[in-house]
Amino acid sequence: MNGNNIAFDTCAVVDLLDRKYDLSSLGFNVDEANLLTSFIVRMELLSKRNITHDEERDIQEFLEDLIIVPLDEAIEQKAIEIRRVTSVKLPDCIIAATSIVLDAVLLTNDDDLLNLSWPGFQARNIV
């Protein structure tokens, strides 16, 4: 992938669905962007305790518009590298590694990810 790649962290999806921000307010042109997320984010969203039918439907509809990136060897290796030298939790390392490997800007409000300094890693605060 190349061009304008935007990756979503779990909190970024939740806040977008709750209409706490929109992509155009962050300066992104959605029509020209590749929207993606890690399989980890999909799992976190759909495994929410006490999820309502409407919440699940909204999440599923949103996920249909995203490229769901599976774990591959390049992402796995990058996540391992990050985890070995930082205190970032493994699921967040996988999410960060996904955005690095795919040259995507990660949308998040997670302080651990926003403070991660790693070659090729780009994070944008959604707040």
The first five atom37 places (N, CA, C, CB, O) and aatype in JSON, in Angstrom:
{
  "aatype": [12, 2, 7, 2, 2, 9, 0, 13, 3, 16, 4, 0, 19, 19, 3, 10, 10, 3, 1, 11, 18, 3, 10, 15, 15, 10, 7, 13, 2, 19, 3, 6, 0, 2, 10, 10, 16, 15, 13, 9, 19, 1, 12, 6, 10, 10, 15, 11, 1, 2, 9, 16, 8, 3, 6, 6, 1, 3, 9, 5, 6, 13, 10, 6, 3, 10, 9, 9, 19, 14, 10, 3, 6, 0, 9, 6, 5, 11, 0, 9, 6, 9, 1, 1, 19, 16, 15, 19, 11, 10, 14, 3, 4, 9, 9, 0, 0, 16, 15, 9, 19, 10, 3, 0, 19, 10, 10, 16, 2, 3, 3, 3, 10, 10, 2, 10, 15, 17, 14, 7, 13, 5, 0, 1, 2, 9, 19],
  "atom_mask": [
    [1, 1, 1, 1, 1],
    [1, 1, 1, 1, 1],
    [1, 1, 1, 0, 1],
    [1, 1, 1, 1, 1],
    [1, 1, 1, 1, 1],
    [1, 1, 1, 1, 1],
    [1, 1, 1, 1, 1],
    [1, 1, 1, 1, 1],
    [1, 1, 1, 1, 1],
    [1, 1, 1, 1, 1],
    [1, 1, 1, 1, 1],
    [1, 1, 1, 1, 1],
    [1, 1, 1, 1, 1],
    [1, 1, 1, 1, 1],
    [1, 1, 1, 1, 1],
    [1, 1, 1, 1, 1],
    [1, 1, 1, 1, 1],
    [1, 1, 1, 1, 1],
    [1, 1, 1, 1, 1],
    [1, 1, 1, 1, 1],
    [1, 1, 1, 1, 1],
    [1, 1, 1, 1, 1],
    [1, 1, 1, 1, 1],
    [1, 1, 1, 1, 1],
    [1, 1, 1, 1, 1],
    [1, 1, 1, 1, 1],
    [1, 1, 1, 0, 1],
    [1, 1, 1, 1, 1],
    [1, 1, 1, 1, 1],
    [1, 1, 1, 1, 1],
    [1, 1, 1, 1, 1],
    [1, 1, 1, 1, 1],
    [1, 1, 1, 1, 1],
    [1, 1, 1, 1, 1],
    [1, 1, 1, 1, 1],
    [1, 1, 1, 1, 1],
    [1, 1, 1, 1, 1],
    [1, 1, 1, 1, 1],
    [1, 1, 1, 1, 1],
    [1, 1, 1, 1, 1],
    [1, 1, 1, 1, 1],
    [1, 1, 1, 1, 1],
    [1, 1, 1, 1, 1],
    [1, 1, 1, 1, 1],
    [1, 1, 1, 1, 1],
    [1, 1, 1, 1, 1],
    [1, 1, 1, 1, 1],
    [1, 1, 1, 1, 1],
    [1, 1, 1, 1, 1],
    [1, 1, 1, 1, 1],
    [1, 1, 1, 1, 1],
    [1, 1, 1, 1, 1],
    [1, 1, 1, 1, 1],
    [1, 1, 1, 1, 1],
    [1, 1, 1, 1, 1],
    [1, 1, 1, 1, 1],
    [1, 1, 1, 1, 1],
    [1, 1, 1, 1, 1],
    [1, 1, 1, 1, 1],
    [1, 1, 1, 1, 1],
    [1, 1, 1, 1, 1],
    [1, 1, 1, 1, 1],
    [1, 1, 1, 1, 1],
    [1, 1, 1, 1, 1],
    [1, 1, 1, 1, 1],
    [1, 1, 1, 1, 1],
    [1, 1, 1, 1, 1],
    [1, 1, 1, 1, 1],
    [1, 1, 1, 1, 1],
    [1, 1, 1, 1, 1],
    [1, 1, 1, 1, 1],
    [1, 1, 1, 1, 1],
    [1, 1, 1, 1, 1],
    [1, 1, 1, 1, 1],
    [1, 1, 1, 1, 1],
    [1, 1, 1, 1, 1],
    [1, 1, 1, 1, 1],
    [1, 1, 1, 1, 1],
    [1, 1, 1, 1, 1],
    [1, 1, 1, 1, 1],
    [1, 1, 1, 1, 1],
    [1, 1, 1, 1, 1],
    [1, 1, 1, 1, 1],
    [1, 1, 1, 1, 1],
    [1, 1, 1, 1, 1],
    [1, 1, 1, 1, 1],
    [1, 1, 1, 1, 1],
    [1, 1, 1, 1, 1],
    [1, 1, 1, 1, 1],
    [1, 1, 1, 1, 1],
    [1, 1, 1, 1, 1],
    [1, 1, 1, 1, 1],
    [1, 1, 1, 1, 1],
    [1, 1, 1, 1, 1],
    [1, 1, 1, 1, 1],
    [1, 1, 1, 1, 1],
    [1, 1, 1, 1, 1],
    [1, 1, 1, 1, 1],
    [1, 1, 1, 1, 1],
    [1, 1, 1, 1, 1],
    [1, 1, 1, 1, 1],
    [1, 1, 1, 1, 1],
    [1, 1, 1, 1, 1],
    [1, 1, 1, 1, 1],
    [1, 1, 1, 1, 1],
    [1, 1, 1, 1, 1],
    [1, 1, 1, 1, 1],
    [1, 1, 1, 1, 1],
    [1, 1, 1, 1, 1],
    [1, 1, 1, 1, 1],
    [1, 1, 1, 1, 1],
    [1, 1, 1, 1, 1],
    [1, 1, 1, 1, 1],
    [1, 1, 1, 1, 1],
    [1, 1, 1, 1, 1],
    [1, 1, 1, 1, 1],
    [1, 1, 1, 1, 1],
    [1, 1, 1, 1, 1],
    [1, 1, 1, 1, 1],
    [1, 1, 1, 0, 1],
    [1, 1, 1, 1, 1],
    [1, 1, 1, 1, 1],
    [1, 1, 1, 1, 1],
    [1, 1, 1, 1, 1],
    [1, 1, 1, 1, 1],
    [1, 1, 1, 1, 1],
    [1, 1, 1, 1, 1]
  ],
  "atom_positions": [
    [[0.83, -1.18, 0.0], [0.0, 0.0, 0.0], [0.87, 1.24, 0.0], [-0.94, 0.0, 1.2], [1.97, 1.25, 0.56]],
    [[0.37, 2.25, -0.63], [1.05, 3.52, -0.56], [0.01, 4.63, -0.64], [2.11, 3.65, -1.68], [-1.17, 4.37, -0.85]],
    [[0.46, 5.85, -0.47], [-0.48, 6.96, -0.5], [-0.93, 7.34, 0.87], [0.0, 0.0, 0.0], [-0.14, 7.33, 1.82]],
    [[-2.17, 7.67, 0.97], [-2.75, 8.2, 2.2], [-3.39, 7.07, 3.0], [-3.78, 9.3, 1.88], [-4.57, 6.79, 2.85]],
    [[-2.61, 6.43, 3.85], [-3.1, 5.31, 4.66], [-3.43, 5.78, 6.06], [-2.07, 4.17, 4.69], [-2.6, 6.4, 6.73]],
    [[-4.64, 5.46, 6.5], [-5.09, 5.82, 7.84], [-5.46, 4.54, 8.57], [-6.3, 6.81, 7.8], [-6.29, 3.76, 8.11]],
    [[-4.83, 4.34, 9.74], [-5.12, 3.16, 10.57], [-5.85, 3.62, 11.82], [-3.8, 2.4, 10.94], [-5.6, 4.7, 12.34]],
    [[-6.76, 2.79, 12.29], [-7.56, 3.1, 13.46], [-7.17, 2.21, 14.63], [-9.05, 2.96, 13.15], [-7.07, 0.99, 14.49]],
    [[-6.97, 2.83, 15.8], [-6.87, 2.12, 17.06], [-8.3, 1.91, 17.55], [-5.99, 2.9, 18.11], [-9.23, 2.54, 17.04]],
    [[-8.49, 1.06, 18.53], [-9.83, 0.76, 19.04], [-10.55, 2.02, 19.52], [-9.74, -0.25, 20.17], [-11.71, 2.24, 19.18]],
    [[-9.86, 2.83, 20.3], [-10.49, 4.04, 20.83], [-10.87, 5.0, 19.7], [-9.56, 4.74, 21.82], [-11.86, 5.73, 19.83]],
    [[-10.12, 5.02, 18.63], [-10.43, 5.9, 17.5], [-11.71, 5.47, 16.81], [-9.27, 5.91, 16.5], [-12.49, 6.32, 16.37]],
    [[-11.95, 4.17, 16.71], [-13.19, 3.68, 16.12], [-14.36, 4.03, 17.03], [-13.12, 2.15, 15.87], [-15.38, 4.54, 16.56]],
    [[-14.23, 3.75, 18.32], [-15.3, 4.02, 19.27], [-15.67, 5.5, 19.25], [-14.89, 3.59, 20.7], [-16.85, 5.84, 19.18]],
    [[-14.67, 6.37, 19.3], [-14.94, 7.81, 19.32], [-15.52, 8.3, 17.99], [-13.67, 8.57, 19.64], [-16.35, 9.2, 17.98]],
    [[-15.1, 7.71, 16.89], [-15.66, 8.09, 15.59], [-17.13, 7.68, 15.52], [-14.86, 7.43, 14.44], [-17.97, 8.45, 15.06]],
    [[-17.43, 6.46, 15.96], [-18.82, 6.0, 15.96], [-19.68, 6.82, 16.93], [-18.89, 4.52, 16.33], [-20.88, 7.0, 16.71]],
    [[-19.07, 7.32, 18.0], [-19.79, 8.18, 18.95], [-19.82, 9.64, 18.5], [-19.14, 8.08, 20.32], [-20.31, 10.51, 19.23]],
    [[-19.29, 9.9, 17.3], [-19.26, 11.23, 16.69], [-18.51, 12.27, 17.52], [-20.67, 11.7, 16.47], [-18.89, 13.44, 17.58]],
    [[-17.43, 11.82, 18.17], [-16.61, 12.74, 18.94], [-15.59, 13.47, 18.06], [-15.88, 11.98, 20.05], [-15.0, 14.45, 18.49]],
    [[-15.4, 13.0, 16.85], [-14.54, 13.65, 15.87], [-14.92, 13.13, 14.5], [-13.02, 13.41, 16.16], [-15.66, 12.14, 14.38]],
    [[-14.43, 13.78, 13.47], [-14.56, 13.24, 12.12], [-13.23, 13.39, 11.4], [-15.7, 13.95, 11.33], [-12.4, 14.22, 11.77]],
    [[-13.04, 12.59, 10.39], [-11.74, 12.54, 9.71], [-11.41, 13.85, 9.01], [-11.73, 11.41, 8.71], [-10.24, 14.25, 8.96]],
    [[-12.41, 14.52, 8.46], [-12.12, 15.77, 7.76], [-11.63, 16.85, 8.73], [-13.37, 16.27, 7.02], [-10.84, 17.71, 8.35]],
    [[-12.1, 16.81, 9.98], [-11.63, 17.79, 10.97], [-10.16, 17.56, 11.33], [-12.49, 17.73, 12.24], [-9.5, 18.46, 11.83]],
    [[-9.66, 16.36, 11.07], [-8.25, 16.05, 11.3], [-7.4, 16.31, 10.06], [-8.1, 14.6, 11.75], [-6.19, 16.09, 10.07]],
    [[-8.05, 16.77, 8.99], [-7.32, 17.1, 7.78], [-7.16, 15.97, 6.79], [0.0, 0.0, 0.0], [-6.35, 16.06, 5.87]],
    [[-7.93, 14.9, 6.94], [-7.84, 13.77, 6.03], [-8.93, 13.85, 4.97], [-7.95, 12.44, 6.79], [-10.07, 14.22, 5.27]],
    [[-8.58, 13.51, 3.74], [-9.54, 13.39, 2.66], [-9.92, 11.92, 2.56], [-8.97, 13.94, 1.3], [-9.15, 11.11, 2.03]],
    [[-11.07, 11.58, 3.07], [-11.5, 10.18, 3.14], [-11.61, 9.55, 1.76], [-12.83, 10.07, 3.88], [-11.37, 8.36, 1.6]],
    [[-11.98, 10.36, 0.76], [-12.15, 9.82, -0.6], [-10.84, 9.34, -1.19], [-12.76, 10.86, -1.5], [-10.84, 8.49, -2.09]],
    [[-9.72, 9.86, -0.71], [-8.41, 9.48, -1.25], [-7.62, 8.58, -0.31], [-7.61, 10.72, -1.56], [-6.47, 8.24, -0.6]],
    [[-8.21, 8.2, 0.81], [-7.47, 7.46, 1.83], [-7.79, 5.97, 1.8], [-7.8, 8.02, 3.21], [-8.89, 5.55, 1.44]],
    [[-6.78, 5.19, 2.17], [-6.98, 3.77, 2.45], [-7.22, 3.67, 3.95], [-5.73, 2.89, 2.0], [-6.35, 4.0, 4.75]],
    [[-8.4, 3.21, 4.34], [-8.77, 3.09, 5.75], [-8.56, 1.65, 6.18], [-10.25, 3.54, 5.99], [-9.07, 0.72, 5.57]],
    [[-7.79, 1.48, 7.26], [-7.45, 0.13, 7.68], [-7.35, 0.03, 9.19], [-6.14, -0.31, 7.05], [-7.29, 1.03, 9.91]],
    [[-7.35, -1.19, 9.64], [-7.13, -1.46, 11.05], [-6.6, -2.89, 11.21], [-8.44, -1.26, 11.87], [-6.69, -3.71, 10.3]],
    [[-6.07, -3.15, 12.37], [-5.54, -4.46, 12.69], [-6.67, -5.41, 13.09], [-4.49, -4.37, 13.82], [-7.72, -4.98, 13.59]],
    [[-6.44, -6.67, 12.86], [-7.38, -7.69, 13.34], [-7.59, -7.57, 14.84], [-6.88, -9.1, 12.98], [-8.66, -7.91, 15.34]],
    [[-6.58, -7.09, 15.57], [-6.69, -6.92, 17.02], [-7.79, -5.92, 17.37], [-5.33, -6.44, 17.61], [-8.56, -6.13, 18.3]],
    [[-7.85, -4.83, 16.61], [-8.88, -3.82, 16.85], [-10.26, -4.42, 16.62], [-8.67, -2.58, 15.94], [-11.18, -4.21, 17.42]],
    [[-10.42, -5.17, 15.54], [-11.71, -5.81, 15.28], [-12.09, -6.71, 16.46], [-11.66, -6.64, 13.97], [-13.24, -6.69, 16.91]],
    [[-11.14, -7.48, 16.95], [-11.41, -8.37, 18.08], [-11.8, -7.58, 19.33], [-10.2, -9.25, 18.38], [-12.75, -7.94, 20.02]],
    [[-11.07, -6.5, 19.61], [-11.38, -5.69, 20.79], [-12.77, -5.07, 20.69], [-10.33, -4.59, 20.98], [-13.51, -5.05, 21.67]],
    [[-13.11, -4.57, 19.52], [-14.42, -3.95, 19.33], [-15.56, -4.94, 19.51], [-14.5, -3.31, 17.96], [-16.54, -4.65, 20.19]],
    [[-15.42, -6.1, 18.9], [-16.52, -7.07, 18.9], [-16.59, -7.9, 20.17], [-16.38, -7.98, 17.72], [-17.57, -8.61, 20.39]],
    [[-15.56, -7.83, 21.0], [-15.59, -8.61, 22.24], [-15.99, -7.76, 23.44], [-14.23, -9.24, 22.49], [-15.83, -8.18, 24.59]],
    [[-16.5, -6.57, 23.18], [-16.94, -5.7, 24.27], [-17.99, -6.42, 25.12], [-17.52, -4.36, 23.71], [-18.94, -6.99, 24.6]],
    [[-17.79, -6.37, 26.39], [-18.72, -6.99, 27.33], [-20.06, -6.25, 27.26], [-18.16, -6.98, 28.78], [-20.09, -5.02, 27.23]],
    [[-21.14, -6.99, 27.24], [-22.51, -6.44, 27.22], [-22.78, -5.56, 26.0], [-22.75, -5.62, 28.48], [-23.54, -4.6, 26.09]],
    [[-22.17, -5.89, 24.88], [-22.41, -5.14, 23.64], [-23.88, -5.3, 23.23], [-21.47, -5.62, 22.5], [-24.43, -6.39, 23.29]],
    [[-24.49, -4.2, 22.83], [-25.88, -4.27, 22.39], [-25.93, -4.66, 20.91], [-26.6, -2.91, 22.62], [-24.93, -4.58, 20.2]],
    [[-27.08, -5.07, 20.48], [-27.27, -5.44, 19.08], [-26.98, -4.24, 18.18], [-28.72, -5.96, 18.83], [-26.32, -4.38, 17.14]],
    [[-27.46, -3.06, 18.57], [-27.23, -1.86, 17.76], [-25.75, -1.49, 17.7], [-28.03, -0.68, 18.33], [-25.24, -1.1, 16.65]],
    [[-25.04, -1.61, 18.83], [-23.6, -1.33, 18.84], [-22.86, -2.29, 17.92], [-23.05, -1.44, 20.27], [-22.0, -1.88, 17.14]],
    [[-23.19, -3.57, 18.02], [-22.52, -4.56, 17.18], [-22.8, -4.29, 15.71], [-22.97, -5.97, 17.56], [-21.89, -4.38, 14.88]],
    [[-24.04, -3.95, 15.38], [-24.39, -3.64, 13.99], [-23.58, -2.44, 13.48], [-25.9, -3.36, 13.87], [-23.05, -2.48, 12.38]],
    [[-23.5, -1.37, 14.3], [-22.75, -0.18, 13.9], [-21.27, -0.49, 13.69], [-22.91, 0.93, 14.94], [-20.66, -0.01, 12.75]],
    [[-20.71, -1.29, 14.58], [-19.3, -1.67, 14.47], [-19.08, -2.51, 13.21], [-18.84, -2.47, 15.72], [-18.15, -2.25, 12.45]],
    [[-19.94, -3.49, 12.99], [-19.8, -4.35, 11.81], [-19.91, -3.53, 10.52], [-20.87, -5.48, 11.82], [-19.15, -3.74, 9.58]],
    [[-20.85, -2.6, 10.48], [-21.02, -1.76, 9.3], [-19.78, -0.91, 9.07], [-22.26, -0.86, 9.44], [-19.33, -0.75, 7.93]],
    [[-19.21, -0.36, 10.14], [-18.0, 0.45, 10.0], [-16.83, -0.41, 9.52], [-17.66, 1.14, 11.33], [-16.08, -0.01, 8.63]],
    [[-16.68, -1.58, 10.11], [-15.58, -2.47, 9.75], [-15.66, -2.93, 8.29], [-15.56, -3.68, 10.67], [-14.63, -3.21, 7.67]],
    [[-16.86, -3.0, 7.74], [-17.01, -3.39, 6.33], [-16.31, -2.41, 5.4], [-18.49, -3.48, 5.96], [-15.91, -2.78, 4.29]],
    [[-16.16, -1.15, 5.83], [-15.53, -0.12, 5.01], [-14.01, -0.06, 5.21], [-16.13, 1.23, 5.32], [-13.33, 0.72, 4.55]],
    [[-13.49, -0.88, 6.11], [-12.05, -0.87, 6.39], [-11.37, -2.1, 5.81], [-11.8, -0.8, 7.89], [-11.99, -3.14, 5.59]],
    [[-10.09, -1.96, 5.56], [-9.25, -3.11, 5.26], [-8.81, -3.67, 6.61], [-8.01, -2.72, 4.34], [-8.14, -2.97, 7.37]],
    [[-9.18, -4.9, 6.91], [-8.78, -5.54, 8.16], [-7.48, -6.28, 7.87], [-9.9, -6.52, 8.71], [-7.44, -7.21, 7.07]],
    [[-6.42, -5.85, 8.52], [-5.09, -6.37, 8.24], [-4.79, -7.56, 9.17], [-4.01, -5.26, 8.42], [-4.8, -7.41, 10.39]],
    [[-4.54, -8.73, 8.59], [-4.2, -9.89, 9.4], [-2.74, -9.81, 9.87], [-4.44, -11.19, 8.62], [-1.95, -9.01, 9.38]],
    [[-2.42, -10.64, 10.82], [-1.04, -10.74, 11.28], [-0.22, -11.48, 10.24], [-0.96, -11.46, 12.66], [-0.56, -12.6, 9.85]],
    [[0.85, -10.86, 9.79], [1.78, -11.54, 8.9], [3.17, -11.47, 9.53], [1.78, -10.9, 7.47], [3.35, -10.88, 10.6]],
    [[4.14, -12.06, 8.87], [5.48, -12.15, 9.47], [6.11, -10.77, 9.68], [6.38, -12.99, 8.59], [6.76, -10.56, 10.7]],
    [[5.93, -9.85, 8.75], [6.53, -8.52, 8.89], [5.94, -7.78, 10.08], [6.31, -7.7, 7.6], [6.68, -7.15, 10.85]],
    [[4.62, -7.84, 10.24], [3.97, -7.19, 11.39], [4.39, -7.87, 12.68], [2.43, -7.22, 11.24], [4.68, -7.2, 13.67]],
    [[4.42, -9.19, 12.67], [4.83, -9.94, 13.86], [6.24, -9.54, 14.31], [4.77, -11.45, 13.59], [6.46, -9.28, 15.49]],
    [[7.17, -9.51, 13.38], [8.56, -9.17, 13.72], [8.67, -7.74, 14.25], [9.46, -9.35, 12.5], [9.39, -7.5, 15.22]],
    [[7.97, -6.81, 13.63], [8.02, -5.42, 14.08], [7.4, -5.3, 15.47], [7.28, -4.49, 13.07], [7.92, -4.57, 16.31]],
    [[6.3, -5.99, 15.72], [5.66, -5.96, 17.04], [6.6, -6.53, 18.11], [4.33, -6.75, 17.02], [6.68, -6.0, 19.22]],
    [[7.3, -7.59, 17.78], [8.26, -8.18, 18.71], [9.37, -7.18, 19.03], [8.87, -9.48, 18.13], [9.74, -7.02, 20.2]],
    [[9.9, -6.52, 18.01], [10.95, -5.51, 18.22], [10.47, -4.41, 19.17], [11.38, -4.9, 16.87], [11.18, -4.03, 20.1]],
    [[9.28, -3.92, 18.93], [8.73, -2.83, 19.76], [8.54, -3.31, 21.19], [7.39, -2.31, 19.18], [8.92, -2.63, 22.14]],
    [[7.95, -4.48, 21.35], [7.64, -5.02, 22.69], [8.91, -5.26, 23.5], [6.85, -6.32, 22.57], [8.91, -5.07, 24.72]],
    [[9.99, -5.69, 22.85], [11.22, -6.0, 23.56], [11.87, -4.78, 24.21], [12.2, -6.64, 22.63], [12.57, -4.92, 25.21]],
    [[11.64, -3.61, 23.66], [12.35, -2.43, 24.17], [11.44, -1.34, 24.72], [13.2, -1.85, 23.08], [11.91, -0.26, 25.1]],
    [[10.13, -1.61, 24.78], [9.2, -0.63, 25.34], [8.31, -1.3, 26.37], [8.35, 0.03, 24.23], [8.33, -2.51, 26.55]],
    [[7.52, -0.48, 27.05], [6.55, -1.02, 27.99], [5.15, -1.08, 27.38], [6.53, -0.18, 29.27], [4.17, -1.31, 28.09]],
    [[5.06, -0.87, 26.09], [3.77, -0.9, 25.39], [3.24, -2.33, 25.4], [3.9, -0.36, 23.93], [3.98, -3.28, 25.15]],
    [[1.94, -2.47, 25.68], [1.31, -3.79, 25.72], [1.34, -4.44, 24.35], [-0.14, -3.69, 26.22], [1.3, -3.76, 23.32]],
    [[1.4, -5.77, 24.33], [1.53, -6.5, 23.08], [0.44, -6.17, 22.07], [1.52, -7.98, 23.37], [0.77, -5.94, 20.9]],
    [[-0.85, -6.12, 22.44], [-1.85, -5.76, 21.42], [-1.57, -4.39, 20.79], [-3.26, -5.77, 22.04], [-1.75, -4.22, 19.58]],
    [[-1.14, -3.43, 21.58], [-0.81, -2.11, 21.04], [0.45, -2.16, 20.18], [-0.63, -1.11, 22.18], [0.57, -1.41, 19.21]],
    [[1.38, -3.03, 20.53], [2.57, -3.21, 19.68], [2.17, -3.74, 18.31], [3.57, -4.18, 20.34], [2.72, -3.32, 17.29]],
    [[1.21, -4.66, 18.28], [0.74, -5.2, 17.0], [0.04, -4.11, 16.19], [-0.23, -6.39, 17.23], [0.24, -4.01, 14.98]],
    [[-0.76, -3.3, 16.85], [-1.44, -2.19, 16.16], [-0.42, -1.2, 15.63], [-2.43, -1.48, 17.12], [-0.53, -0.75, 14.48]],
    [[0.57, -0.84, 16.43], [1.62, 0.08, 15.98], [2.41, -0.53, 14.83], [2.56, 0.44, 17.14], [2.69, 0.14, 13.84]],
    [[2.76, -1.79, 14.96], [3.53, -2.46, 13.91], [2.75, -2.51, 12.6], [3.91, -3.88, 14.34], [3.33, -2.36, 11.52]],
    [[1.46, -2.72, 12.69], [0.62, -2.73, 11.5], [0.7, -1.39, 10.79], [-0.84, -3.06, 11.86], [0.85, -1.33, 9.57]],
    [[0.6, -0.32, 11.54], [0.64, 1.01, 10.92], [2.03, 1.3, 10.34], [0.25, 2.09, 11.93], [2.14, 1.95, 9.31]],
    [[3.07, 0.83, 11.0], [4.43, 1.04, 10.48], [4.63, 0.28, 9.17], [5.49, 0.58, 11.52], [5.07, 0.86, 8.18]],
    [[4.3, -1.0, 9.17], [4.52, -1.83, 7.99], [3.71, -1.32, 6.79], [4.14, -3.29, 8.3], [4.17, -1.42, 5.65]],
    [[2.53, -0.79, 7.05], [1.68, -0.31, 5.96], [1.82, 1.2, 5.72], [0.24, -0.64, 6.25], [1.06, 1.78, 4.95]],
    [[2.8, 1.82, 6.38], [3.05, 3.25, 6.22], [1.78, 4.07, 6.4], [3.65, 3.52, 4.85], [1.42, 4.89, 5.56]],
    [[1.11, 3.82, 7.53], [-0.15, 4.49, 7.83], [-0.01, 5.38, 9.05], [-1.26, 3.45, 8.06], [0.81, 5.13, 9.93]],
    [[-0.81, 6.42, 9.08], [-0.94, 7.26, 10.27], [-1.95, 6.57, 11.18], [-1.38, 8.74, 9.91], [-3.06, 6.26, 10.76]],
    [[-1.56, 6.33, 12.43], [-2.46, 5.69, 13.39], [-3.25, 6.74, 14.14], [-1.67, 4.8, 14.37], [-2.67, 7.64, 14.75]],
    [[-4.57, 6.63, 14.1], [-5.43, 7.52, 14.86], [-5.7, 6.88, 16.2], [-6.75, 7.81, 14.1], [-6.11, 5.72, 16.28]],
    [[-5.48, 7.64, 17.27], [-5.62, 7.1, 18.62], [-5.73, 8.24, 19.62], [-4.44, 6.18, 18.98], [-5.44, 9.39, 19.29]],
    [[-6.14, 7.92, 20.82], [-5.98, 8.85, 21.96], [-5.29, 8.12, 23.11], [-7.36, 9.42, 22.41], [-5.31, 8.59, 24.25]],
    [[-4.69, 6.99, 22.81], [-3.97, 6.18, 23.78], [-2.59, 6.8, 24.02], [-3.84, 4.71, 23.3], [-1.77, 6.88, 23.11]],
    [[-2.34, 7.22, 25.25], [-1.07, 7.89, 25.58], [0.14, 7.02, 25.3], [-1.07, 8.3, 27.04], [1.17, 7.52, 24.85]],
    [[0.04, 5.71, 25.55], [1.18, 4.83, 25.28], [1.56, 4.86, 23.8], [0.86, 3.39, 25.71], [2.75, 4.88, 23.46]],
    [[0.56, 4.87, 22.94], [0.84, 4.92, 21.51], [1.25, 6.32, 21.05], [-0.38, 4.45, 20.72], [2.14, 6.47, 20.22]],
    [[0.61, 7.33, 21.6], [0.96, 8.7, 21.21], [2.39, 9.05, 21.62], [-0.01, 9.69, 21.84], [3.04, 9.86, 20.97]],
    [[2.87, 8.44, 22.69], [4.23, 8.71, 23.18], [5.28, 7.75, 22.63], [4.25, 8.65, 24.69], [6.46, 7.87, 22.94]],
    [[4.85, 6.79, 21.81], [5.78, 5.83, 21.24], [6.64, 6.5, 20.18], [5.02, 4.63, 20.64], [6.14, 7.06, 19.2]],
    [[7.93, 6.44, 20.4], [8.88, 6.97, 19.43], [9.56, 5.78, 18.77], [9.93, 7.93, 20.1], [10.35, 5.07, 19.4]],
    [[9.25, 5.56, 17.49], [9.79, 4.41, 16.77], [9.94, 4.79, 15.31], [8.87, 3.16, 16.94], [9.07, 5.45, 14.74]],
    [[11.03, 4.38, 14.68], [11.22, 4.71, 13.27], [10.02, 4.29, 12.42], [12.48, 4.05, 12.75], [9.59, 3.14, 12.45]],
    [[9.5, 5.23, 11.66], [8.39, 4.94, 10.77], [7.01, 5.02, 11.4], [0.0, 0.0, 0.0], [6.0, 4.92, 10.7]],
    [[6.97, 5.19, 12.72], [5.66, 5.23, 13.4], [5.12, 6.65, 13.41], [5.78, 4.67, 14.84], [5.81, 7.59, 13.82]],
    [[3.87, 6.78, 12.96], [3.19, 8.07, 12.94], [1.85, 7.91, 13.65], [3.0, 8.59, 11.49], [1.04, 7.07, 13.25]],
    [[1.62, 8.7, 14.68], [0.34, 8.65, 15.39], [-0.25, 10.06, 15.42], [0.52, 8.1, 16.84], [0.47, 11.05, 15.51]],
    [[-1.55, 10.12, 15.33], [-2.25, 11.39, 15.4], [-3.29, 11.29, 16.5], [-2.92, 11.75, 14.04], [-4.07, 10.34, 16.55]],
    [[-3.3, 12.27, 17.39], [-4.25, 12.33, 18.49], [-5.61, 12.75, 17.94], [-3.77, 13.32, 19.59], [-5.72, 13.74, 17.22]],
    [[-6.63, 11.99, 18.27], [-7.98, 12.29, 17.78], [-8.71, 13.3, 18.65], [-8.79, 11.02, 17.7], [-9.81, 13.75, 18.31]],
    [[-8.1, 13.66, 19.77], [-8.75, 14.61, 20.69], [-8.52, 16.02, 20.22], [-8.24, 14.43, 22.13], [-8.98, 16.97, 20.85]]
  ]
}
